[in-house]
């Protein structure tokens, strides 16, 4: 195998990486959540938990309200 053959193989390999693998990696990076996304989701989950807790407290008062009627 000559140096020219080796260079051609390397060039083809690099071209394959550039055309096939890098676009897939770029697409994966776009779909992945960032630290900010995760932090925002955690805050939203915390708010939902608080809301559920508030609703549960209100539901817990219904039997007392009904007994007092």
Backbone bond lengths (Angstrom), bond angles and torsions (degrees), N, CA, C in turn:
res aa  C-N    CA-C-N  psi(-1)  N-CA   C-N-CA  omega(-1)  CA-C   N-CA-C  phi
1 X - - - 1.440 - - 1.530 108.10 -
2 X 1.295 115.77 128.12 1.465 120.09 -177.61 1.528 109.68 -86.90
3 X 1.326 114.02 168.76 1.462 119.34 177.02 1.523 110.74 -61.05
4 X 1.328 115.34 -35.49 1.465 120.15 179.46 1.530 110.08 -64.12
5 X 1.338 116.78 -41.85 1.466 121.07 178.03 1.532 110.84 -62.64
6 X 1.328 115.25 -44.62 1.464 119.93 179.71 1.522 110.95 -62.43
7 X 1.336 115.76 -42.40 1.463 119.97 179.24 1.522 110.57 -63.62
8 X 1.319 116.55 -39.90 1.466 120.78 179.44 1.527 110.70 -64.69
9 X 1.327 116.79 -39.97 1.466 121.08 177.67 1.523 110.39 -64.11
10 X 1.326 116.18 -44.91 1.465 120.36 178.70 1.525 110.20 -62.31
11 X 1.319 117.38 -42.78 1.465 121.14 178.96 1.530 111.16 -62.10
12 X 1.332 116.80 -42.54 1.464 120.28 178.36 1.532 111.33 -65.16
13 X 1.320 115.69 -40.23 1.462 120.36 177.59 1.527 110.18 -61.61
14 X 1.330 116.36 -48.64 1.465 120.80 179.70 1.525 111.28 -61.13
15 X 1.316 116.49 -39.49 1.461 120.68 178.53 1.535 109.99 -64.39
16 X 1.320 115.89 -42.37 1.471 119.88 177.90 1.517 111.87 -61.53
17 X 1.330 115.77 -44.37 1.468 120.05 177.75 1.518 109.78 -60.01
18 X 1.326 116.22 -46.91 1.460 121.08 -177.31 1.523 111.59 -63.43
19 X 1.316 117.53 -42.58 1.462 120.74 -174.15 1.528 113.68 -85.51
20 X 1.324 117.63 -29.03 1.461 119.67 -173.84 1.524 113.74 -106.14
21 X 1.308 116.95 -50.17 1.458 120.47 -171.53 1.527 112.04 -81.94
22 X 1.313 118.26 -46.58 1.461 120.25 -175.54 1.527 113.40 -60.49
23 X 1.329 120.30 -41.99 1.467 118.53 176.77 1.535 112.88 -61.19
24 X 1.321 116.45 -36.51 1.466 119.91 178.24 1.520 109.81 -66.07
25 X 1.327 117.21 -43.66 1.463 120.65 178.43 1.524 111.16 -63.71
26 X 1.321 117.47 -41.33 1.465 121.14 177.40 1.526 110.54 -60.71
27 X 1.321 116.67 -43.09 1.462 121.27 179.20 1.525 110.68 -63.14
28 X 1.328 117.01 -41.58 1.462 120.83 178.34 1.520 110.74 -63.63
29 X 1.328 117.44 -42.08 1.458 121.04 179.72 1.517 111.61 -62.01
30 X 1.326 117.39 -37.52 1.460 121.01 179.50 1.519 111.37 -66.77
31 X 1.319 117.24 -30.82 1.461 121.36 -176.61 1.523 113.11 -86.72
32 X 1.315 117.66 -15.71 1.456 120.40 -176.76 1.521 110.63 -78.80
33 X 1.329 115.37 144.49 1.457 120.84 177.93 1.526 109.87 -76.57
34 X 1.318 115.23 143.35 1.458 120.57 176.16 1.527 108.88 -90.27
35 X 1.324 116.39 171.59 1.462 120.43 176.55 1.522 110.25 -59.56
36 X 1.335 116.91 -38.77 1.466 120.82 178.68 1.527 111.00 -63.95
37 X 1.332 116.92 -41.02 1.467 120.67 177.71 1.525 110.55 -60.15
38 X 1.315 116.12 -44.91 1.465 121.21 -178.35 1.522 110.30 -65.66
39 X 1.336 116.98 -42.36 1.460 120.72 179.30 1.533 110.34 -63.49
40 X 1.320 116.78 -41.68 1.462 121.29 178.46 1.531 110.74 -62.34
41 X 1.335 116.29 -42.25 1.468 119.84 177.81 1.526 111.43 -63.77
42 X 1.324 117.00 -39.08 1.467 120.24 178.61 1.522 110.65 -63.64
43 X 1.334 116.84 -40.88 1.463 120.20 177.72 1.527 110.63 -63.23
44 X 1.319 116.68 -43.38 1.464 120.64 178.79 1.525 110.91 -63.10
45 X 1.321 117.13 -40.49 1.466 120.93 178.26 1.525 109.68 -63.40
46 X 1.330 116.55 -41.28 1.462 120.45 177.48 1.517 111.74 -61.04
47 X 1.329 116.98 -42.37 1.464 120.94 178.01 1.522 111.11 -64.00
48 X 1.320 116.77 -41.19 1.465 120.49 178.94 1.523 110.04 -63.70
49 X 1.334 117.24 -41.75 1.469 120.42 178.54 1.520 110.54 -61.44
50 X 1.342 117.16 -41.29 1.463 120.64 177.68 1.524 110.40 -62.75
51 X 1.324 116.43 -44.30 1.466 120.40 179.46 1.525 111.39 -62.34
52 X 1.319 116.81 -41.68 1.463 120.70 178.13 1.523 109.64 -63.34
53 X 1.332 116.61 -41.10 1.465 120.42 177.51 1.519 111.47 -61.97
54 X 1.334 117.31 -42.76 1.463 121.36 178.34 1.526 110.75 -63.22
55 X 1.303 116.83 -42.98 1.469 120.83 178.92 1.522 110.15 -63.92
56 X 1.332 116.55 -40.82 1.466 120.12 179.70 1.525 110.22 -63.03
57 X 1.326 117.42 -40.75 1.470 120.65 177.63 1.523 110.60 -61.66
58 X 1.321 116.37 -41.97 1.467 119.60 178.65 1.525 110.88 -65.26
59 X 1.323 116.73 -41.13 1.463 120.14 178.51 1.526 111.18 -64.62
60 X 1.326 116.64 -35.72 1.464 120.69 179.90 1.522 111.89 -65.62
61 X 1.326 118.23 -25.21 1.468 120.92 -179.68 1.528 112.34 -81.45
62 X 1.300 118.86 -13.78 1.472 121.52 -177.08 1.533 111.98 -62.02
63 X 1.336 119.78 -47.47 1.480 118.09 179.62 1.532 112.23 -59.10
64 X 1.332 117.33 -41.43 1.467 120.21 178.70 1.522 110.51 -62.86
65 X 1.318 116.04 -41.48 1.463 120.73 179.22 1.528 110.47 -62.98
66 X 1.324 116.22 -43.80 1.460 120.19 -179.04 1.530 111.70 -65.97
67 X 1.331 117.22 -37.49 1.472 120.78 179.02 1.519 111.18 -68.82
68 X 1.305 116.83 -30.42 1.468 119.88 -178.95 1.522 112.17 -78.48
69 X 1.297 118.14 -12.08 1.477 121.18 -178.68 1.489 112.15 -80.49
